[in-house]
């Protein structure tokens, strides 16, 4: 995937990566955000209704192999799983359509995003870096949140710690445009629901957990049987804003079930494979297109630039 030709976009992408490095430290071979992760493999099986929304190949085949990465928030590779800053959790799904042909979903466990644009997000990160989160009075972060109500709502949204990666719900940040075989199009946002149901820990229980409890529990769970999720799309109504990740659509909007994800195996040589894979928030597949949300092109550039840097780092001994 080539880098976009927009020089301003590339400059903003590099500024964002530098700001992540300033906050979390430079950790060669790791992502600047969601650095701590683990990868597993499995299968996606579409529902009978999936083809009514999109003609994308993984929605019309009987099944498609998937590669999934679970992650903690922040760019700290060793952040403890029971650190509150490890929320929201991340979930990226790669649908392996053919050799070197794929489409991805990138999601996290908080519905939405703090800013509409990448420039606003950079301002948010700079305010965060220049502030003490435990004493916001008079700080740059207080000023930013005071003038950006969507960012304030995101920061204040509950982010409980799940008892398992398999007991958490994950949300696509941006809307996508789905088109079916008849050429009918509509917009929607992904939502990935755990078949086992949501389950969260209280503060006392979280404090008593080990630094790697989520990663250890996932390996133990998969060894006993498949970890399953339902893949849904929340469908936008006509008139709903589809290019602003800070805007929530009403919960009454239709949820269409696209299919089931069953994860069955931990990826071998996990550190090496995580270093190599670069997920893409833009679908790049017939039947699913990016909306004109300004975050999409930026996120794709950030992922690609940081991914190339990660691949170029020496392998850990």
N, C-alpha and C positions, 0 to 999 in steps of 0.2 A: 504494500500500500504506500503510494508516494505521499509526501507532505503536501499540503495545500500551498498554492502560490501566493496567497494573501500574506504580505509581509507583516502587516499589523497583527494578524492572527498569530503568526509564528512568534512575534515579539511578545505578545501577551501570554502565549503558552509558556515561553521560556521564563517570563517574569513570575508566573504562577509556580513553576517548578522551583525556581530560586527561593520563593517565599516559603514553600513547603520545606526546603532544605534548611532555611534559616530557623524555622520553628522546631523541626524534629531532628535536625542534624543531617549530615550527608552520610548515607548508608549505601555504599556501592553494591550493586547487584540486587537492590530491593526497590520496590515502588515508593515514590515520594508520599503517597497516601495509601492506606490499606496495605501496609508493608507485610504484616504477619498474616500468613494464609496457608491453606492446605487445599490440594486438588484431589478430586475423585471422578470416577467415570460411571456411566450408566446409559440409560435409554429413555428417549422421549417417544411417547405414543399419542398421536393426536386423537381428539374426540371426534364424534360424528358431526359436530357443529363447526369445527375449525375451518373447513373449506368454505363455509358460508361467509366468512370474514375475509379470508386471504387465500390466494392461489400459491403461496410460498411452498416450495417443495417439501419442507419438513412437516407441513400441515396437510399434505395430500398423500404422503407415503405411509406405509403401515407402521414404520418406526424409524428413528434416526438415533445414532450414537451421540452421546453428549459428554462433554468435559466440563466440570463445574469447579469453581474456586470459591471457597468460603474465606472470609477475612475479618480481621479486627480493624477498627478505625485507627487513624494516625499513621505517621510514617516511621513509627518506632518498631523495628523488627521483633523486639523481645517484650513488647508491652504485655503485661499479665492479662489473662482473659477476664479476671475479676476487677480490673481497673475500670471505673466508670467511663473514662475517656476512650475505652475500646468500643463503645457504642457511638453511632449505629454500626451494626455488622454489615458486611458486604456479601453479595452473592452474584457471581458472574457465570453465565451459562453459554457454552459454545455448542452449537448444533453442527456436527461434522457431516456435511452434505456429500463430499467426495474428497479425494486427496487434494489438499491445499485449497479446498472450497468450504466456506463455513459462513455462518451468521451468528451473531452474539446478542445476548441480553445482559445489561449491566444494571444491577439493582442494589438497594440498601434497605435497612430495616426501619427507616423513618420515611413517612410518606411526604415527598416533596423535597425542596432544596431551599437554602437560605436566600439566594439572590436570583434575579432573572438573567443577568448578564455576567460574563466572565470578568469584566472590568469591576463590577460591583463586588464580585467574589474576591478579587485581588485586594480591594479596599478593606473588605471584611477580614481577610487574613492578616493584612498589615496592622489593622486595629487590634486584632487578637494578639499579635506578636508584641505590640507596644503596651500591653495592659496586663494587670494582675487579675485573673478571673475571680480571685477571692475578695478583691476590693475594687469594684468597678466604679465607685463614685469619682466623677471627674475624669475618667479615663477615656482614651480614644474609642475603646470598644463600647462604652456606655453611650458615647455620642453617636457612633455608627448605628447601634441598635435603636436608639431613640429616633433616628431619622429613616430607618428601614424597618417598618413593622413586620414585613414578611420574614426578615432575618431574626427578629426578636421572637416571633412565633415559632420558628424552627428551633432556636436555641432553647426555648422554654418547653417545647414538646417533650412529653415523657419518653425516656429512652431506657426502659428497664433491661436488665441483663437476662437473656434466655437461659433456661436450664440445659439447652442443647441447640446446636445449629439446626437440628431437625424439628425444633419446636418454635421456630420464629417465622414471621411473615416478612416478605421482601417486596419492595415497590420499585417499579421502573420510574426513573426521575422525570423523563421527558415523554411527550406523546409521540406516537408513530402513526403513519398513514397506511392503512391496510386496504388492499384491493383484491377482490375475488375474481374468479374466472369470467364473470359476466361484466367486468370492468366497473363494478360498484365499489366505491371507496368510502371509508370512514376513518375517524381518528380514535385512538385509544391508548391507554397506559397499561403496561404489564403489572400483574400482581401475582406473586408466587406464595401459595398457602401451604403450610405443612399438613400432611394427612394426619399426623399424630396430634394436631391441635397446638395452639399457643400455650406456652408455660413459662412463667417468669419467676425469678428468685427475689426475695426480699433482701434488703441491705445486709442483714445479719448473715443470711445464707451465702450471699455473694462473698462477703469478707472471709468466710471460712473455706472457700474453694481454693484450689491450687492455681498456679499461674498458667497452666496449660489445660485446665479442666475441660474446656469446650472441644479442644482438638483431641484430647485423649478419649473423651466420651464419644465423639463422632467415629473414631476408629473402632471402638468397642461395639458401637451400635451397628455399623456396617458389617462387622464380622458375624453378627447374629442374623442379619437379614437386610433387605433393601430399605433405604431411606427414601420416602416418597413425598412428592409435592404435587399440588394441582396448579397448573399454569392457566391463569385467567387474564382477560383484558377488560378493563373498565371502559365502556364505550361512551364517547362524548356525544352529547346532543347537539343539534344545530345551534349555533350561537355560543357554545362553550369556547372559552379561550384555550387554544391548543399549542400556543408557542410561548408559554410562561410557566416554568416549573414551580413557581411559588404559589400558583393558584390551584386550589383543590376543587374538584368537581363534587357536586352533592353525592352523598353515599347512595342516594336513590337511583343513580345512573345504572344502567344494565351492566351486569357482569357476565361475559361470555366465557365459557370454559373451553380452552384450546386443547387441553390434553393433560397427560400425566408424565411426571419425571420420576424415574426409579433409579436411585444411585446404589451401586452394588460393589464397588471396588476402589480402594485407595490407589492413587497413581504411584507407580514405581519411580524412584529417583525424584521424589517430590521437589526438593529445592532447585534442581536443575530445570525441571519442567516449568516450574513457576517463573523462573528467571527468563525462560525463553518465550512463553506465551504472551501475546499482546492482544488483549480483548479490545473490541471495537464497538463503541456505542451506536454507530451508524449501521443499519441492517445490511445494506449493500446486497440485497437479494430481491429477485422479482416477486412482487406481491406485498412487500413491506418496504416502505420508504421513510426517510427521516421527515419529520415536520420541519417548519422553519424556526424552531426554537433555537435561539442564538447559542445555547450551551452545547449543542450537538457537535458542530464543527470544531469548536474549541476543545471539548473533551477528547475528541478523536485525535486532535493534534497533540495534546498533552500526553495522552496514552502512548502515541507513537514515538514522540521525542524521548520521553522518559524510558520507554521500552527499549529503544535502540541504545540508550545509555546503560541500561541495566544489562543488556546482552553483552556489551563491550567490557563490562567489569570482569576481573579475574574470578575464576571459580573459587568458592570457599574451600579451604582444605579440611 
